[in-house]
Amino acid sequence: MSEPFSDDNLKAFAAAWYLALDNHAPTEELVSYLTDDVKMIFPEKTLTGGVSDFKAWYAGGKYADGSPAPGVINIFFDENHNVVSVEPVAGASRSGDQIDVNVVVAWQASWFVAPATKAKRTSLDATQAWVIKKSNKNRFGVVISSYNAMSAPFAYAPGFARL
């Protein structure tokens, strides 16, 4: 395995994460990319309950606060995440146990809300802030400790639906 915080490994890790999301991979596969106490910020919810909140967000169930989670794999389909860039934050050290990175991902997805007659389609670039830690949970040797999917406003493509 290459150095966990090398540019190539960080990009491969981000690409594998998004491919798993696009394919609606089994929950446990995605959990292997996360710390047990992961914190995540999404447009619809801030997850503070670690992996259990992620599982509810991803596949459905209840969040730690008791509120219902429909599960994003039950909402979005025909998803494509394309990694535009994965860049360590200026001045971030690669020699410690964690690194802060900015990830830009181009995302397209469809969703359907009954009783609408058609699905909606979105296309946007999202700038995300991640904290990555070294780990032996997966082949990349790193996991996500903090994930802010909205560290900057979404840049929507003209004519597409907004979340």
Residue pairs with C-beta under 8 A, 6 or more apart in sequence:
1 9
1 139
1 140
1 141
2 8
2 9
3 9
3 94
4 134
4 140
4 141
4 142
5 88
5 94
5 99
5 132
5 134
5 142
6 94
7 86
9 140
9 141
9 142
10 86
10 88
10 99
10 101
10 132
10 142
11 83
11 86
12 140
13 33
13 132
13 140
13 142
14 83
14 86
14 103
14 105
15 83
16 33
16 140
17 30
17 33
17 144
18 81
18 82
18 83
18 105
19 81
20 29
20 30
20 33
21 30
21 79
21 81
22 79
22 80
22 81
24 73
27 55
27 58
27 59
30 54
30 58
31 51
31 54
31 55
32 137
32 138
32 143
33 137
33 138
33 143
33 144
34 51
34 54
34 143
34 144
34 145
35 50
35 133
35 135
35 143
35 144
35 145
36 50
36 51
37 50
37 51
37 145
38 47
38 50
38 51
38 54
38 143
38 144
38 145
38 146
38 147
39 46
39 47
39 48
39 145
39 146
39 147
40 46
40 47
40 53
40 54
40 57
40 146
40 147
40 148
40 149
41 47
41 147
41 148
41 149
41 150
42 57
42 149
42 150
43 149
43 150
43 163
45 57
45 63
45 69
47 53
47 54
47 57
47 63
48 64
49 56
49 63
49 64
49 65
52 64
53 63
53 64
55 61
56 62
56 63
56 69
56 71
57 63
57 69
57 71
57 72
58 71
58 72
58 73
59 71
59 73
59 74
60 69
60 70
60 71
60 73
60 74
61 68
61 69
61 71
62 68
62 69
63 69
75 111
76 109
76 110
76 111
77 109
77 110
77 111
77 112
78 108
78 109
78 110
79 107
79 108
79 109
79 110
80 106
80 107
80 108
80 109
81 105
81 106
81 107
82 105
82 106
82 107
83 103
83 104
83 105
84 104
84 105
84 106
84 125
85 102
85 103
85 104
86 101
86 102
86 103
87 101
87 102
87 103
88 94
88 99
88 100
88 101
89 99
89 100
89 101
89 102
89 129
92 99
92 100
92 101
93 99
97 133
97 134
98 131
98 132
98 133
98 134
98 145
99 131
99 132
100 129
100 130
100 131
100 132
101 129
101 130
101 131
101 132
102 127
102 128
102 129
102 130
102 151
103 127
103 128
103 129
103 130
104 125
104 126
104 127
104 128
105 125
105 126
105 128
106 123
106 124
106 125
107 122
107 123
107 124
107 125
107 126
108 121
108 122
108 123
108 124
109 121
109 122
110 119
110 120
110 121
110 122
111 119
111 120
111 122
112 118
112 119
112 120
113 120
120 161
121 160
121 161
122 156
122 160
122 161
122 162
122 163
123 156
123 157
123 160
124 154
124 155
124 156
124 157
124 160
125 154
125 155
126 149
126 150
126 152
126 154
126 155
127 151
127 152
128 147
128 148
128 149
128 150
128 151
129 146
129 147
129 148
129 151
130 144
130 146
130 147
130 148
131 144
131 145
131 146
131 147
132 142
132 143
132 144
132 145
133 142
133 143
133 144
133 145
134 141
134 142
135 141
135 142
135 143
137 143
154 162
154 163
156 162
